[in-house]
Amino acid sequence: MKYLILLILFAAPRFTRAQNSPRLIHFTPTSYSNSFTLNRDPVLKITSGDTIHTQTIDAFGHDKNGIRRQRGGNPLTGPFYIEGASPGDVLAVTFTGISLDREYAYTSEAFVSRSFPKNITDQFKKVHLVKWRLDLQHAVGWPDSTFDTYENLKNFRIPLHPFPGCIGVAPANRKNEVLSFFQGPYGGNLDYSSLTKGATVYLPVFHPGAYFYIGDGHAAQGDGEIAGNALETSLDITFTIRLIKGLNLSYPRAEDPIYIMSLGSAKHLEDALKIATSGLLDWLQTDFQLTLHEATQVISTTIEYTIAEIADPEQIVVAKIKKQALKDLPRH
């Protein structure tokens, strides 16, 4: 209950109220986008407070029945147009349900160039896809036993942890469009496993309506996505969108019952770390009005880092602090 109260305190105060009663909308996509873009007609118009139940297809364009619905490259469901959203606002996207809807996934037999020395990564010039079996009832997965090269893995199991890799809005670049491989202030291909059921993602808005997209379903993924793919699959997703006025974020943030989290993305890991840490500092100074000197004592003793992504064009670092560590600070 204590964590639930903290979650409400962090999330609720700035939410706008919907003019009408919030709705539960079941949306079945019939087309998909390979870009976060303003140059696409909205698939649905929604209001702050509405909850959407929908589906995503996998990174290769296949749906839950294995039918190819779109070319590969992280096809996205959307865009969803949020009534009243304007540049400078923030979307708060809370995931209330994320589940797997098929019993297999694919990943790569490889290591990306940033993950190991060249003499190791060069052994994977030709990337092979590996099929995994997903036991939805027991929430575990394992490499398909038909792969003879995996004899030592016949009893290897991992817990399943479904989450969408791509979460974002139409960007504010020159063309208002970015391929879904990429990431930046608009969100995008975040590939961070903590952005799952129970988490809320905060995204800056750059255009009227925001144009929200979601996709790139994962059954599980280690930090960094060092194979170049997660366990790629399709998902059944339910999320609630709320509109926050006047927050003016520079980069995405997130929270769950345990952490507040600031995300930073850049070509170089050090730059991504600085962006993420700066976002966390701004969060603490805004919500708790800490001076810079006070913040040195809070952040330096409580901060944790996760390298969420190193396989994509930009690397992603998450700076986070447990809410429990902040519970005795006065809020403003």
N, C-alpha and C positions, 0 to 999 in steps of 0.2 A: 504493500500500500504506500510505503514511503516513496518508492521510486515512481509510482503512478502519480503521486502528488507533485513530485519534482518535474515530471514530464509535462503535466498540465501547466505548471508555473512557467516553464521555459517556452511552451508553445502557444499558450492561449491568449495572452494579453493583447496582442496586436491584431488578432484575427478580425476581419470584417464579418458582419452578419449578412447572410443571404437575405434578399428581399422576400423570397418565397421559401417554403419549407424545403430542406435538403431532400434530394431524390437519390434513389438507388437505380442506376441505369445499367442494363445489360447490353453491351455493345459487341457485335460480332464483326470483326474486320473483313473486308472483301478486297482490299488493296493495301499495299505497304510502300514505305518510302526508304530509300537507301541514303537519305540525307536528313539532317536537321535543317529545315528550310522554311522560309516564309512564302516560298513560291509554290505552294500546294494548297488546294482547297481544304478547309477543315472537314474532318469526318464527322464531327459532333460539336455542338455548342453546349457548354455546361456553365453552371453558376457556382460561385464559391460555396462550399459545403456539400456539393454533390459527391456521391460515391459511384465509381465506375467499375463494373466487372467486365473484363475483356480477356483476350488471349494474345500471345505473341508466337511467332514462328522462330525457328532456330537461325543461327548465324549464316547457315548455308541456304536458307530460303524454304525449308521444309516445315510443314505443319505437323500436328500431333498424329496424323495418319500417314506420315511419310510422303505426302504429296508436295511437290515443289510448287510453291505459290509465288515466288519472287526470286530474282537473281540473288546470289550470295553477297555477303558484305554487310552483315548486321541489319537486315530489314527491320523497319520500325513500324509499330502501330501508332497511328495518328496522322495529322495533328489534331489535338483537342483544343478548341478555342474557348478560353475562359472569359466569360462576359465581365466587363469592367476592369480587366487587367490592363495596365498602362506601363510604359517605360518608367523604371524606378521602383516599381512594385516588386514583390517577391511571391513566388508560388511555394506553398507548403504542401508537399505531397506525402501523405501518410499511407504506408502499405498495411492494409488490414487483412490481406490474404494473398499468399503466394504458394502455389502448389504445382507439382509436376503433373503433366497430362499424357505422358507416354513412358514406356519402359526401357528406353535406350537413349544414349547420348554419344557424341563423338568428341575426341580431342586429338591433339597432335603428338606424334612421336618425335620430339625435338626439344632443344633448348634454344631460347632466343639469344642474340649476340650480347646483350647486356648482362646476361645471367652467369656466364662462365667464361674462362679464358678461351681464346680463339681455337686452340688445338682440340677443345671439346666441342664447341658449337659447330666447327667445320665438318664434323662427322655427320651432320644432319642437313647436307645441302639439298637433298630431296626429302621433303616432308611427307610422312605417311600418316593417314588418319587411323585412329584406333577406336573401335566400337566398344562402348561400355554398356553393361546391363545394369538396370536400375530396379531395385526391389522397392516398389512404392509402399508396400505394406510395412516393411521393416526399416525403411529409409536408409538403405545402404546400397553401394554400388561397387562394381569390380570390372576389370578388363575382361573382354570376351575370352573365354577359355579356348576358343579355336585358334588363338594366336600362339603358335608353337614356341615363339621366342620368349613367351612369358610364363614358362614352366614354373619358375620360382614364385610367381604371383598367383598361383591357383587358389590360395587361401587368403589373398589380400583383399580386404574390404575397407571402405571408407564411409563415414556417415554422409548422407546427402544434406545439402544446405542450399535450397533453390533461391535464386535472386536474379533480377534483371541487370545485365551489364550496362545497358544504355538507358540513361535517364536525362532528358534535357529539353530545352526550348529552342526556338529559332534564334540563331546568333545575330550579333550586331556588326558583322564584318561587311565588306563592300557589297557582296552579293547576297547577304542575308541567308547564306546557305553554306553548310559544311558537311562533307561526307561523314557517315556514321562511324567510321573508323576513329575519328578524331575526338578530342576533348578540349575544354577550355572554360572560360567564365560562364558559358551557357549550360554547363554540364557536359553531356555527350557520353562518350564511351568510357564510363568511369570504372567499371570492372572492380568494384569494391564490395566484398562479400557481406559487409555489415549493413548494406542498404537493402534490407530484406524485411520480412514481416515484423511489424512493431516499430520500424524506423520511420522517421520523417526526414525528407530531403527538402532543403530550402534552395530555390533557384532564382537568380535575378531575372527580371522581365525586361526585354529590350524592344518589344513591339506590342501594339494593342492586341489583346487576345492571347498573347504569350506564345501560342502554337506549341503545345506540349507533346512530346513523343516518348515512347517507351519500347524496349525490345531487347534482343540479344540474351535470351534465356540461358541460365547456367544451372546445372544440377549441383555443382560444387566447384570450388576453385581455391587453390592456395594463393597466398599473397604474391603479387607481382605478375601472375599469369605467365610464368616463365616458359611454358611449352608453346606459347603463342596463341593457344586456345584454352578455355576452361572446358568443363564437361558441357558441351553445347547441346541444347535441347529446346523444346517448346514449353511454354508456361501458361498457367491459368492465374490471372492476377486481379486483385481487387484493391483499389486505392481511392482515398478521399483527397480532393484538392480544396485548399482554402487560400484565400487571397489576403496578403499582408500589405498594407499601405505604408510607404515611407521608410522602409528599412534600408534600402539602397545598398545591397550587397555587391561586392566586387567579384566574389567567387562563391561556388556552392558551399553550403554548410549542411550538417545533418545532426540528428540526435536519435538516441534510442533510450530505453529505460535506464541504461547504465552510463552512457557517455554523451558529452557534447563533442562534435567533431567538425573540424575545418579542413576543407580539401584545397590542395594546390596542385596545379599542373604546369609543366614546363619541359623544354627539351633536356635541360640539365637537372639532375636530382637536387643539387644544392638550391637552385632557384625555386623548384617546386616546394622544397622544405620551407624556404623563407616565406613564400606566399601562404602556405598552410598555417605557419606559426603566426604570421601577421593577422590572418583572419581570426585566429583564436584570441589574440591580444585584443582586437577590436571588439569581439564578442564580450569579453570580460570587462572591458572599459565601458561599453555601452550599457550592459545589463547590471553591472555592479559598481560602475563609476570608479574603478580602481585607477589610481595614478600610475604612471609608468613605473615609478619606484616600487609601489605596492605590487604591481603585476610581476616584477622580477621575482618576488618571493613566492607568489602563487604558482606561476608557470614553471619556474625552474625546479620546483619540488614535486609537481604533480603531472607534468606533461608526459604523454606517451606518443610514439610515432608508429605508423604502419606504412610500409611501401606497398601501396595498393596495386600499382601497375608499372611495369618496365618494358612490356612488349610492344606497346603502341607508339605512335609518333612522339607523343609527349608522355613523360613519366608523371605519376601521381603519388603524392605524399599526403597522408592524413595525420594531422595533429589533433590530439584528443585529450580530454580530462574527464575523470570520473565525476559524476554529479555529487556523489557522496563527499568528495573533497571540498565541494563548494557550498555545502548545505548550511554552513554557519556564517556565510558572507551575507551582508544586508543587500537586498535587491532594491533597485530604484526604477 
